[in-house]
Every structure is written in C-alpha cells, then in structure tokens.
Amino acid sequence: MDAPGAQLADPYRHVSGETIASDGIASTMDQRVLDFSKCRHIPDFADKAKPFVSEAVAALRIGRDVDYPFGMNPLHWTFAAMDSQAFQGIRDSVPHDQIVSMFNEPNGARSAGEIAYEVAGKVGPAINKDCPDQILVFLLNNAPEAMLEGYYQLFRSMKAILIPGDLKGQATNNTGNNRFNLAAGGREEVMRWYCDMFRTAPDYQSAINHPTDADVRPLHHAARSHHPERVKVFAILLAEGAWQSLAKLDNLGNTPLDHLKPDEQMIDQLMGYVGEYLRLSELEEPERQSWLETIEYELFAAFERFQQEVDLTREMALGQTMAP
C-alpha cells in the first residue's frame, strides 16, 4: 500500500490528447486505449486488446507504418488478445525476418511510479518494456484455467517458427525481469524452450542467473512459484548452471531454498530430475558427470545451510515460548 497522502503518478498520461474533443469526451481510439489501461484481470486484458489486433495486422499486411498505443506491435496485441487466427495471418503474410524483428521489439517503458500504480491490485501484465514472447509467457503463467489452452496454443505456434538465434539478448524489462525470470514461474516446456534458444549465447550463464531489480533470480522465481511443475523447472535451472544462484539472497534476505522449503525427499527428487535432464543433454560423459557432481555438492551444501537456519529458528521460537 502507499503511504498516506502519497501522490500516485497518472498512469494514463501517455494517452495523446490531440484528438480529445472540446467537450472533454475522448475519441473512440482514445477511449479504447483508456479501457485497455484500466484492465485489472487477464480476461479483461484479452478482451480489451481484441479491437487493436485487426487494425494492427491489417496495417502490417499493407506495409503501413502505425504508431501503436503503448509501443505494442502487432505481435504484442495478438498475444495479449489470445488471437491464434491473427498470429496465423501474420505468419502467412509477413516475411520471417520481419517477424523475428518484431519479436525483439519491447513495448513501452513506464516510470516506477506508473508501474506501482498500474500493478496495484492488478492481475495482468503492465506496460513494462516486454518483448512479445515475454507478454505471452506471462499470460501463460498467470491466466485462469479456462484461458490456458488458448495461450498454450499460441506458445506452440510461436515455438514452431523461431529457432536459436532469433531472439536477441536477455530482454531485461523495466523491473529487471528477463526471459528466464518470467519463464521460471511456469511450465517446464517453456523453460526448456528458452534454454534451447539461448544455450549457445555468450551471456547464457549470466541470463539464467540474472537478478531483477529486487535481486530475485530465476531460481528464486521457480522456488516461490505455485505452479505444479515448479520442482522440474527448478531442476532444469540447476542443470543449466543456475546452481550458482543457490546462495544468493533476494531483497528480503531469502535464498532460493528459503522459498522452496525442501525436505530430503524433495532434494533427492531434484537430483533425480537433474540426472535425467543431463543424460538427455549433448554433454560428453566426463563433462556430464563432473557437472552432475558439482550440482550435487552445491545443492546439498545449500540444503545443509537451509536446515541449520530452520533448526536455529525453531530453537529461538522454542526459547521464546519457554521464557518466563
């Protein structure tokens, strides 16, 4: 919550006033932009995005340059609206290199005050300097059950046309989340895909250990996720090199295991997933075994530290309870 008397930034100041009528009533376009800005839930977000999709795709097909609201290009709008038909239309009518270029375009960046205003009480993506695939992954991770299949269908279609090297860089957004931070809170398949897309990039290890503005790394995101596949995602990150984040603290002083709260059975399960994942990798046997031993050592060391902290906390609580 904001401090009493705090002045929130106007979250809609980006809406042009040039076409506002003299009586103060917004034009149709401005009204749609305002309606989209005010969405607080993903179904509303998708519904309010739909009017922009047909216009954006039509302009793209005829090569007309358009200054899209919020800096969102046709792919942003297509994913926001969960419009598989529009995505197919883009695939059929736009050259691949142009599609790849759009995938690497972030939408508009908002100020910290605007982001705070926009995110408060909202379950939907902020206008936050995200590339189209980041918008789609956010929605896939957070949409209600009834919408998941629609977003997953779009993900599969996106996955089918992009190859390693198409997506450029970490794509860190306005709050410090890169592609791996966003993917870590969701499906195993999405994380595997991002790993395959970026594994040969020179900054790959930096990307999968990347801290957000709140020092939250992909391993933290996976650990604190409520997604049913979170343990497998956590294991994939470990296998890919994110074991380097096991001792890292977020801005609240928590390690990934503080969020995961594992027991011995979960640690064994994690190592089982890591071993299975590495067996399917392209690593040669000596390197694979060395990598597995490193992960096992680091994970068990982190688990021992976690257990010691839990025991200390329990002892302190017990001491306070028994104090006269």
The 8 nearest C-alpha neighbors of each residue, nearest first, counted from 0:
[[1, 2, 119, 3, 115, 120, 5, 116],
 [2, 0, 5, 3, 4, 7, 6, 115],
 [1, 3, 5, 4, 0, 6, 7, 115],
 [4, 2, 5, 1, 0, 6, 7, 116],
 [3, 5, 2, 6, 1, 7, 0, 8],
 [6, 4, 2, 3, 1, 7, 8, 0],
 [5, 7, 4, 8, 1, 3, 2, 9],
 [8, 6, 5, 9, 116, 112, 113, 10],
 [7, 9, 112, 113, 10, 6, 116, 12],
 [8, 10, 11, 12, 7, 113, 116, 112],
 [11, 9, 113, 12, 8, 117, 116, 13],
 [12, 10, 13, 9, 14, 33, 36, 113],
 [11, 13, 14, 9, 10, 15, 8, 16],
 [14, 12, 11, 15, 10, 69, 68, 16],
 [15, 13, 12, 11, 16, 29, 32, 33],
 [16, 14, 17, 13, 18, 29, 12, 19],
 [15, 17, 19, 18, 14, 29, 25, 20],
 [16, 18, 15, 19, 20, 14, 26, 29],
 [19, 17, 16, 20, 26, 15, 25, 29],
 [20, 18, 25, 16, 17, 26, 24, 23],
 [19, 21, 22, 23, 24, 25, 18, 26],
 [20, 22, 23, 19, 24, 18, 25, 17],
 [21, 23, 20, 24, 19, 25, 26, 18],
 [24, 22, 21, 20, 25, 19, 26, 16],
 [25, 23, 20, 22, 19, 26, 21, 30],
 [26, 24, 19, 29, 30, 20, 23, 27],
 [27, 25, 29, 28, 19, 30, 18, 24],
 [26, 28, 30, 29, 31, 25, 32, 24],
 [29, 27, 31, 30, 26, 32, 25, 33],
 [28, 30, 32, 26, 31, 27, 25, 33],
 [29, 31, 33, 27, 32, 28, 25, 26],
 [30, 32, 34, 28, 33, 29, 35, 27],
 [33, 31, 29, 35, 30, 34, 36, 28],
 [32, 34, 36, 30, 31, 35, 29, 37],
 [35, 33, 31, 37, 32, 36, 30, 38],
 [34, 36, 32, 47, 33, 37, 38, 31],
 [37, 35, 33, 34, 38, 32, 11, 10],
 [36, 38, 34, 35, 33, 39, 117, 44],
 [39, 37, 44, 35, 36, 43, 40, 34],
 [38, 40, 121, 122, 123, 37, 41, 43],
 [41, 39, 122, 123, 43, 42, 38, 44],
 [40, 42, 44, 123, 43, 45, 142, 122],
 [43, 41, 45, 44, 40, 46, 142, 146],
 [44, 42, 46, 41, 45, 40, 38, 47],
 [43, 45, 41, 47, 42, 38, 46, 40],
 [46, 44, 80, 48, 42, 79, 43, 47],
 [47, 45, 43, 48, 44, 49, 42, 80],
 [46, 48, 35, 44, 49, 45, 43, 50],
 [49, 47, 80, 45, 46, 51, 50, 79],
 [48, 50, 80, 52, 51, 46, 47, 45],
 [51, 49, 52, 48, 53, 47, 54, 31],
 [50, 52, 49, 54, 48, 53, 55, 76],
 [53, 51, 55, 49, 54, 76, 50, 77],
 [52, 54, 56, 55, 51, 57, 50, 49],
 [55, 53, 57, 52, 51, 56, 58, 50],
 [54, 56, 52, 73, 58, 53, 57, 51],
 [57, 55, 59, 53, 58, 54, 73, 52],
 [56, 58, 54, 60, 59, 55, 53, 61],
 [59, 57, 63, 55, 56, 61, 60, 62],
 [58, 60, 56, 62, 57, 61, 63, 55],
 [61, 59, 57, 58, 62, 56, 92, 93],
 [62, 60, 58, 59, 63, 57, 56, 64],
 [63, 61, 59, 60, 58, 64, 57, 65],
 [62, 64, 58, 61, 59, 65, 60, 57],
 [65, 63, 62, 66, 58, 59, 67, 61],
 [64, 66, 67, 63, 58, 55, 59, 72],
 [65, 67, 68, 64, 70, 72, 71, 69],
 [66, 68, 70, 65, 71, 72, 69, 55],
 [69, 67, 70, 71, 66, 32, 14, 72],
 [70, 68, 107, 71, 106, 67, 126, 13],
 [69, 71, 106, 107, 68, 67, 72, 66],
 [72, 70, 106, 69, 75, 67, 68, 76],
 [71, 73, 75, 74, 67, 70, 76, 101],
 [74, 72, 55, 76, 75, 56, 77, 52],
 [75, 73, 77, 76, 72, 131, 78, 101],
 [76, 74, 131, 72, 71, 78, 73, 77],
 [75, 77, 79, 73, 74, 52, 78, 80],
 [76, 78, 74, 80, 82, 79, 75, 52],
 [79, 77, 81, 80, 75, 76, 135, 74],
 [78, 80, 76, 45, 77, 81, 75, 48],
 [79, 81, 45, 48, 49, 77, 82, 78],
 [82, 80, 78, 79, 150, 77, 83, 149],
 [81, 83, 80, 77, 85, 84, 78, 86],
 [84, 82, 86, 85, 153, 87, 81, 152],
 [83, 85, 87, 86, 82, 88, 89, 77],
 [84, 86, 88, 87, 82, 83, 77, 89],
 [87, 85, 83, 89, 88, 84, 90, 77],
 [86, 88, 90, 84, 85, 89, 91, 83],
 [89, 87, 85, 91, 86, 90, 92, 84],
 [88, 90, 86, 92, 87, 91, 93, 85],
 [91, 89, 87, 88, 92, 93, 86, 95],
 [92, 90, 88, 89, 87, 93, 94, 86],
 [91, 93, 89, 90, 88, 60, 94, 87],
 [92, 94, 89, 90, 91, 95, 97, 98],
 [95, 93, 97, 96, 98, 92, 90, 91],
 [94, 96, 98, 97, 99, 93, 90, 160],
 [97, 95, 99, 98, 94, 100, 93, 101],
 [96, 98, 100, 99, 95, 94, 101, 93],
 [97, 99, 95, 101, 100, 96, 102, 94],
 [100, 98, 96, 102, 97, 101, 165, 95],
 [99, 101, 97, 103, 98, 102, 96, 104],
 [102, 100, 98, 104, 103, 99, 97, 74],
 [103, 101, 99, 100, 131, 104, 130, 98],
 [102, 104, 101, 100, 130, 166, 167, 105],
 [103, 105, 101, 130, 102, 106, 100, 131],
 [106, 104, 130, 129, 128, 103, 107, 131],
 [105, 107, 70, 128, 71, 129, 130, 69],
 [106, 108, 70, 128, 69, 126, 127, 109],
 [109, 107, 128, 127, 173, 126, 106, 110],
 [110, 108, 113, 127, 114, 126, 107, 111],
 [109, 111, 113, 112, 114, 108, 173, 115],
 [110, 112, 114, 113, 115, 109, 173, 174],
 [113, 111, 115, 110, 114, 8, 116, 7],
 [112, 114, 116, 10, 110, 115, 111, 8],
 [113, 115, 117, 111, 116, 112, 118, 109],
 [116, 114, 112, 113, 118, 117, 111, 119],
 [117, 115, 113, 114, 119, 118, 112, 7],
 [116, 118, 114, 115, 119, 113, 125, 10],
 [117, 119, 121, 115, 116, 114, 120, 125],
 [120, 118, 121, 116, 117, 115, 0, 114],
 [121, 119, 118, 122, 39, 117, 116, 40],
 [120, 122, 39, 118, 119, 123, 40, 117],
 [123, 121, 40, 39, 41, 120, 124, 118],
 [122, 124, 41, 40, 121, 39, 125, 44],
 [125, 123, 126, 134, 137, 122, 138, 127],
 [124, 126, 127, 123, 117, 118, 114, 109],
 [127, 125, 107, 128, 108, 109, 124, 106],
 [126, 128, 108, 173, 125, 129, 109, 172],
 [129, 127, 108, 106, 105, 172, 107, 173],
 [130, 128, 105, 106, 172, 127, 133, 134],
 [129, 131, 105, 133, 104, 132, 103, 102],
 [132, 130, 75, 134, 133, 102, 74, 135],
 [131, 133, 135, 134, 130, 136, 102, 129],
 [134, 132, 136, 130, 135, 131, 129, 137],
 [133, 135, 131, 137, 132, 136, 138, 129],
 [134, 136, 132, 138, 133, 137, 78, 139],
 [135, 137, 139, 133, 138, 134, 132, 140],
 [138, 136, 134, 140, 135, 139, 133, 141],
 [137, 139, 141, 135, 142, 140, 136, 134],
 [138, 140, 136, 137, 150, 141, 142, 135],
 [141, 139, 185, 137, 138, 136, 142, 184],
 [140, 142, 138, 139, 137, 143, 122, 123],
 [141, 143, 138, 139, 147, 146, 41, 140],
 [144, 142, 145, 146, 147, 141, 41, 42],
 [143, 145, 147, 146, 142, 148, 141, 139],
 [144, 146, 143, 147, 148, 142, 149, 42],
 [147, 145, 144, 149, 143, 148, 142, 150],
 [148, 146, 150, 144, 149, 145, 151, 142],
 [147, 149, 151, 150, 146, 152, 145, 144],
 [150, 148, 152, 147, 151, 146, 81, 153],
 [149, 151, 153, 147, 152, 148, 139, 81],
 [150, 152, 154, 148, 153, 149, 147, 155],
 [153, 151, 155, 149, 150, 154, 148, 156],
 [154, 152, 156, 150, 151, 155, 83, 157],
 [153, 155, 151, 157, 156, 152, 158, 150],
 [154, 156, 158, 152, 153, 157, 159, 151],
 [157, 155, 153, 159, 154, 158, 152, 160],
 [158, 156, 154, 159, 155, 160, 153, 161],
 [157, 159, 155, 156, 161, 160, 154, 192],
 [160, 158, 156, 157, 161, 155, 162, 154],
 [159, 161, 157, 158, 162, 156, 95, 90],
 [162, 160, 158, 159, 165, 157, 163, 99],
 [161, 163, 165, 164, 196, 160, 158, 166],
 [164, 162, 196, 165, 197, 195, 161, 166],
 [163, 165, 166, 162, 167, 196, 197, 200],
 [166, 164, 163, 162, 99, 161, 167, 196],
 [167, 165, 164, 103, 168, 102, 163, 99],
 [166, 168, 165, 103, 164, 169, 170, 197],
 [169, 167, 170, 166, 202, 200, 171, 197],
 [168, 170, 177, 171, 206, 178, 167, 179],
 [171, 169, 177, 168, 172, 178, 130, 129],
 [170, 172, 177, 176, 175, 169, 173, 178],
 [173, 171, 128, 175, 176, 129, 174, 127],
 [172, 174, 127, 128, 175, 108, 171, 109],
 [175, 173, 172, 176, 212, 211, 127, 171],
 [174, 176, 211, 212, 172, 171, 173, 177],
 [177, 175, 211, 171, 180, 172, 174, 181],
 [176, 178, 171, 180, 170, 169, 179, 172],
 [177, 179, 181, 180, 182, 133, 169, 170],
 [180, 178, 182, 181, 177, 183, 217, 207],
 [181, 179, 217, 177, 176, 183, 178, 182],
 [180, 182, 178, 179, 183, 184, 137, 176],
 [181, 183, 179, 184, 180, 185, 190, 178],
 [184, 182, 221, 180, 217, 185, 220, 181],
 [185, 183, 221, 224, 182, 220, 181, 140],
 [186, 184, 140, 183, 182, 226, 187, 229],
 [187, 185, 188, 189, 228, 190, 232, 184],
 [186, 188, 232, 190, 189, 191, 228, 231],
 [189, 187, 191, 186, 190, 192, 232, 185],
 [188, 190, 192, 186, 191, 187, 193, 182],
 [189, 191, 193, 187, 192, 188, 182, 194],
 [192, 190, 188, 194, 189, 193, 187, 195],
 [193, 191, 195, 189, 190, 194, 196, 188],
 [192, 194, 196, 190, 195, 191, 197, 189],
 [195, 193, 191, 197, 192, 196, 198, 190],
 [196, 194, 192, 193, 198, 197, 191, 163],
 [195, 197, 163, 193, 194, 192, 198, 162],
 [196, 198, 200, 194, 199, 195, 193, 203],
 [199, 197, 194, 195, 200, 203, 196, 193],
 [200, 198, 197, 201, 203, 196, 195, 163],
 [199, 201, 203, 197, 202, 198, 164, 168],
 [202, 200, 203, 199, 204, 198, 205, 197],
 [201, 203, 205, 200, 204, 206, 168, 169],
 [204, 202, 206, 200, 205, 201, 198, 197],
 [205, 203, 206, 207, 202, 208, 240, 241],
 [204, 206, 202, 208, 203, 207, 209, 201],
 [207, 205, 203, 209, 204, 208, 169, 202],
 [206, 208, 204, 209, 205, 179, 241, 217],
 [209, 207, 205, 206, 241, 216, 244, 204],
 [208, 210, 206, 216, 207, 205, 211, 217],
 [211, 209, 216, 214, 215, 208, 212, 175],
 [210, 212, 175, 214, 215, 213, 176, 216],
 [211, 213, 175, 214, 174, 210, 215, 176],
 [212, 214, 211, 250, 215, 249, 210, 175],
 [215, 213, 210, 249, 211, 212, 250, 216],
 [216, 214, 249, 210, 211, 213, 219, 220],
 [215, 217, 210, 219, 218, 209, 208, 214],
 [218, 216, 180, 220, 219, 183, 179, 221],
 [217, 219, 221, 216, 220, 255, 222, 233],
 [220, 218, 255, 222, 216, 217, 221, 215],
 [221, 219, 217, 218, 223, 222, 184, 183],
 [220, 222, 183, 184, 218, 224, 219, 233],
 [223, 221, 259, 219, 258, 220, 224, 255],
 [222, 224, 258, 220, 221, 259, 219, 225],
 [223, 225, 184, 221, 226, 222, 220, 229],
 [226, 224, 227, 223, 229, 184, 222, 228],
 [225, 227, 229, 228, 224, 185, 184, 186],
 [228, 226, 229, 225, 230, 186, 185, 224],
 [229, 227, 226, 231, 230, 186, 187, 232],
 [228, 230, 232, 226, 231, 221, 227, 233],
 [231, 229, 233, 232, 228, 234, 269, 222],
 [230, 232, 234, 233, 229, 228, 235, 187],
 [233, 231, 229, 235, 187, 234, 230, 236],
 [232, 234, 230, 236, 231, 235, 221, 229],
 [235, 233, 231, 237, 232, 273, 236, 269],
 [236, 234, 238, 232, 237, 233, 239, 231],
 [235, 237, 239, 241, 233, 234, 238, 232],
 [238, 236, 241, 242, 234, 240, 235, 239],
 [239, 237, 235, 236, 240, 273, 234, 277],
 [238, 240, 236, 237, 241, 235, 194, 207],
 [241, 239, 237, 242, 238, 236, 243, 204],
 [240, 242, 237, 243, 236, 244, 208, 207],
 [243, 241, 237, 244, 245, 240, 294, 297],
 [242, 244, 241, 245, 240, 208, 246, 247],
 [245, 243, 247, 242, 241, 246, 208, 218],
 [246, 244, 242, 247, 243, 255, 254, 301],
 [247, 245, 244, 254, 248, 301, 243, 255],
 [248, 246, 244, 254, 245, 249, 255, 253],
 [249, 247, 254, 253, 252, 246, 250, 214],
 [248, 250, 214, 215, 252, 251, 253, 213],
 [249, 251, 213, 252, 214, 248, 215, 253],
 [252, 250, 249, 253, 248, 213, 214, 254],
 [251, 253, 248, 249, 250, 254, 247, 257],
 [254, 252, 248, 249, 257, 251, 255, 258],
 [253, 255, 248, 257, 256, 247, 246, 245],
 [254, 256, 219, 258, 257, 222, 218, 245],
 [255, 257, 259, 258, 254, 260, 305, 261],
 [258, 256, 254, 255, 260, 253, 259, 305],
 [259, 257, 223, 256, 255, 222, 260, 254],
 [258, 260, 222, 256, 261, 257, 223, 255],
 [261, 259, 257, 256, 258, 262, 305, 222],
 [262, 260, 265, 259, 266, 263, 256, 264],
 [261, 263, 265, 264, 266, 260, 302, 306],
 [264, 262, 266, 265, 267, 261, 302, 268],
 [263, 265, 267, 262, 266, 268, 261, 269],
 [264, 266, 268, 267, 262, 263, 261, 269],
 [267, 265, 269, 263, 268, 264, 270, 262],
 [268, 266, 264, 270, 265, 269, 271, 263],
 [269, 267, 265, 271, 266, 270, 264, 272],
 [270, 268, 266, 272, 271, 267, 234, 265],
 [269, 271, 273, 267, 272, 268, 274, 266],
 [270, 272, 268, 274, 269, 273, 267, 275],
 [273, 271, 275, 269, 270, 274, 234, 276],
 [272, 274, 270, 276, 234, 271, 275, 238],
 [275, 273, 271, 277, 276, 272, 270, 278],
 [274, 276, 272, 278, 273, 277, 271, 279],
 [277, 275, 273, 279, 274, 278, 272, 280],
 [276, 278, 280, 274, 279, 275, 273, 287],
 [279, 277, 275, 276, 280, 274, 287, 281],
 [280, 278, 277, 276, 275, 281, 282, 274],
 [281, 279, 277, 282, 278, 276, 287, 283],
 [280, 282, 283, 279, 277, 278, 287, 284],
 [283, 281, 287, 280, 286, 284, 277, 278],
 [282, 284, 286, 285, 287, 281, 280, 288],
 [283, 285, 287, 286, 288, 282, 289, 278],
 [286, 284, 288, 287, 283, 289, 282, 290],
 [285, 287, 289, 284, 288, 283, 290, 282],
 [288, 286, 284, 290, 282, 289, 285, 283],
 [289, 287, 291, 285, 290, 286, 284, 292],
 [288, 290, 286, 292, 291, 287, 285, 293],
 [289, 291, 293, 287, 288, 292, 286, 294],
 [290, 292, 288, 294, 293, 289, 295, 287],
 [293, 291, 295, 289, 290, 294, 296, 288],
 [294, 292, 290, 296, 291, 295, 297, 289],
 [293, 295, 297, 291, 296, 292, 298, 290],
 [296, 294, 292, 298, 293, 297, 299, 291],
 [297, 295, 293, 299, 294, 298, 300, 292],
 [298, 296, 300, 294, 295, 299, 301, 293],
 [297, 299, 301, 295, 300, 296, 294, 302],
 [298, 300, 302, 301, 296, 297, 295, 303],
 [301, 299, 297, 303, 302, 298, 296, 304],
 [302, 300, 298, 304, 299, 303, 297, 305],
 [303, 301, 299, 305, 304, 300, 298, 306],
 [302, 304, 306, 300, 305, 301, 299, 307],
 [305, 303, 307, 301, 302, 306, 308, 300],
 [304, 306, 302, 308, 303, 307, 301, 309],
 [307, 305, 309, 303, 308, 304, 310, 302],
 [306, 308, 304, 310, 305, 309, 311, 303],
 [309, 307, 311, 305, 306, 310, 312, 304],
 [308, 310, 306, 312, 307, 311, 313, 305],
 [311, 309, 313, 307, 308, 312, 306, 314],
 [312, 310, 308, 314, 313, 309, 307, 315],
 [311, 313, 309, 315, 310, 314, 308, 316],
 [312, 314, 310, 316, 311, 315, 317, 309],
 [315, 313, 317, 311, 316, 312, 318, 310],
 [316, 314, 318, 312, 317, 313, 311, 319],
 [315, 317, 313, 319, 318, 314, 312, 320],
 [318, 316, 314, 320, 315, 319, 313, 321],
 [317, 319, 315, 321, 316, 320, 314, 322],
 [318, 320, 322, 316, 317, 321, 315, 314],
 [319, 321, 317, 318, 322, 316, 323, 315],
 [322, 320, 318, 319, 317, 323, 316, 315],
 [321, 323, 319, 320, 318, 317, 316, 315],
 [322, 321, 320, 319, 318, 317, 316, 315]]
